[in-house]
Amino acid sequence: MKLAFFSKIFSLLLTCLCGTIAIAQTTPSVIPGDFPDPSIIRTSKGYYAAGTSSEWAPVYPIYFSSDLKKWKQVGNVFEKAPEWTAGSFWAPEYYKIGDTYYIYYTARRRSDNISCIGVATSRYPDRDFIDHGVVVEHDKEAIDAFIVNENGQLYITYKAYGLDNRPIELLAKKLSADGLKTEGESFSLLKDDERIGLEGQAIMKQNGYYYIFYSAGGCCGGGWQLSYACRKI
């Protein structure tokens, strides 16, 4: 999860009722350069972060930090882009099941140029990732994976319909216990009926509520805003 990001706004969540707010981006970067959509995972050694590489190499650079402030590039997810991909390497998402590290990632599929979500695994957080191919495809687009564990049942959440003449939706679908394939039908979490933009979701659970954070009104640059909504469970 985006640990550093959540820690800065967690106190705000505890004082707010259910609703939606927007927060402008003001914090300067701690990893310089072009490193969008970062995902951070905590290990016994420290923190690892992977981020979007788009059309650039290395594919999904990985950084390490012991304090979330000073970062050093230590590896990358793929030495060579997976055969099924054609570029647009976006929004990697770290997760861990048992002793295995997972990266869920977005890429364009070579056969049809549709963005899908793939998954790769390793015993290490910074090297030797093995690709397992596409885990989510959804019409013209499935991007921005985020994993939720609800009482042992894994779910993968993602954005869809950004390329269709219909409102964008954030959707979810069950994952198998090994995290390598989906099960059942997808269901809707949020729908962008106002058509202002909706993507990049992250979800946390606290005191009987789920909180979902997402980018609204734009995806890139200094003008985007963070919004959140919550639901009692």
N, C-alpha and C positions, 0 to 999 in steps of 0.2 A: 504494500500500500504506500501511498505518498505520505510517508511518516512525517517528514519535516513540514510539509504543507499543512497536514491535519493539525499538528501540534499548535500552529500559530492561530488557528481559528476555533480550536476546540472549546475554549472558554466562552466564545460567543455562542456556540451551539447550545450550551447548557442554560443560557439565559433567554433563548428565543423560543417562541411558540411555533407550531407548525405554520409553514408559509414559505415564501420565496423572497430572497434578497439578492442583491447584486453587489459585488465588491470589485473595485478596479484593481488591476495589477500595479503594485508599487514597489515590491521587493526586488532589489538588484540581483542579477544572476550570480550564483556561486560556481557554476561551471561555465566558463566563457565560451563564446562562439555559438554556432547553430546546433542546439541540443534540445529540440522540442519534445513534448510528450514524455517526460521522464517517468520511470517507474523505479522505486527504491525498495530493496529488501534488506532486512537486518539479519546478520549472521553472528556467530560467536566471535568472529574476527573483526567485524565492523559492518559497514554499509556498502552495498553495491547498487549502482544505478545504470540502467540502459535507456537509450533514447532514440528517437527517430533519426534515420540516416538518409531517408528519401532516395535520391538517385546516386548518392555518394558512397564511396568505400572508406573505411571498412563498414560492413553491414551490421548495424546496431552496435556502436561502440559501447564499451562497459567501463565505468569509472568506479574507483574505490575511495572510501573516506572512513576515518575512525571517529569523526566528530560532526559529520554533516555540513562542515564548513569548508574544509580543504579537500579537494578531490584530485585524483590522479588517474589517467587512463591506464587500464591494466589488461585490456583484452577486447574482444568483440564476440558477438554471438555466432556469426558465420564467417569462416575463412573464404568460402565461396557461396554465392547466392544459391538457394535451393533450385533444383531443375524446374519446378513448376512455376516459378516466379518470373516476372518481367520488370520489376522495379517497384517504385512507390512503397518503400519500406518504412512504415509508420507505426507509431504508438506501441512499442513492445511493453508487455506486462509481465512482471515477475510473479511467480507463485511457487510454493514448495509443497510437495506431498511426500511424507516420509523423509527419505534421504535424497530425493530427486528434486532438482530445480527445473522449473518450467518457464519458458518464454512463450507467451501467446502474442502473435504479431500480425500486422496487416501487410498485405502485399498484393500487387496486381497479378492475376493469373495469366500465364503466357498464352494459353489457348484462346482466351476471349477478352482479355484486358479488364475483367471484372475484379474488383477488390474483394478479397476473401481474408479470413483469419486462419492462420496456420499455427502450429505448435511445435516447439522443439524442447528437448530435455537433455539434462546433463547431471552428473554427480557433483559437479562443481559450479559455482555461481558465475565464473568468469571465463570459462573455456570448455571445449569439447562438447558443444551442443550438437545433438543429432536431430535432424528434422523429421517430423512425422506427417508432413503434408497438411492439407486443408482440414480444419475442424469445423468451421462455419462458413457456409455460403448462403446468401439470402438475396434473391432477385438480382438487382444491379449493383448492390453494395452491402458489405458487412465490414465494419471497421471498429477500432477502439475497444478492444476486449478488456473486460474487468471481471475477475473471478470472485464469487461469493460462496462461502461455506455456511449453510444453514442446517445446524444439527447433523452434520455429517454428509448432507446432500450438497454436492457442488453444482453451481450454476455459472454459466458464462453470460455476461451481458454485453451488448454491442449496439452500435448505431446502424440504422438502415433507412432507405428511401430518400437519401439526400440527392439522388440523381433522378428521382421520379417526380411527376407532377402531382404530388400528394404530400401531406405533412410528414416531416421527419419523425421517426420514433426511436426511442431507446427500448430495446427488447431484451428478453432473457430466455435461456433454454437450459434444461438440465444437462449436466455432464456426467459421463461414466465415472466410476470410482477411481480409475487410473488417469482421468483427465484428458484422454486422447480422442474421445468421440462424444457427440451429443446424443441425447435421448429424448423422444417425445416431440411435442410441438412447442414453438416459441410463443411467448406471451408478452404483452405490452407493459412497460413500466411508465413511460411518459410519452406524450404525443405533442409535437410542436404545432398546435392548432393556429397560433398566431404567426407562424412562419418567420420567426426571427433568427432561427439557428439553434441547434441543440446537438451537442456531441461531447466526447471526452469525459464520460461519466466515471465517477468513483463512488463507492458505497461503503458505509460503515454502520455499525449497530451499537447503540448506547442507551441504557435505561429503558428498554422496551420500544425503542424507535429505530427505524432505519433512516439514515440520512444519505441522500444522493446528491453529489456535487457534479456540476457539469458546466461546460462552456456555453454561453448564450450570446446571441447577437454577433457572432463572428468567431473565427477559429485562430486567427493569427495576428501578430503585431501588437501594438500597445493599446488598441481600442477594445479588446475583448473584455468580457466580464465573467466573473464566477457567480453562479447561482446555486441555491440548494433548496431542496424540499424534503419534508420528512413525513413519515406515516407510522402510526401506532401499530404494534403487532401484538 
